[in-house]
């Protein structure tokens, strides 16, 4: 089950951390994390996808294994 923005913000509140602190700790741009949380940025690929997956808001993989593309090209 994926989490909602409210779920994520409540967990931050319970842990006593800010969104920006979580973003920096995980190597993400804080502004982009806020955009993902506010649904202003559709997390379809790239860093926004990785943010949504790391927050549990989207199912997906965090690894950037591009070998699938290499196998298709061969």
C-alpha positions, 0 to 999 in steps of 0.5 A: 500500500502506498502512503499519502502526503498526510501519512508522510508528513505525519511520520516526519512530525512523529520523528521530529524532522523536517522535509528539508532535513529528510531531503538533504539526508537522502541526497534529494533537492528539498524543493523537489521533495516539496513539489512531489509532496504537493503533487506539483511534480508528477513522479514518473521518472528521474529524481522525482520518481526516486523521491516518491519511491523513497517516501513510500508514495509510489511503488517502484525501484530506486536502482538505476539499472539501465541494463534492460535497455542495453539488452534490447539494443543488442 
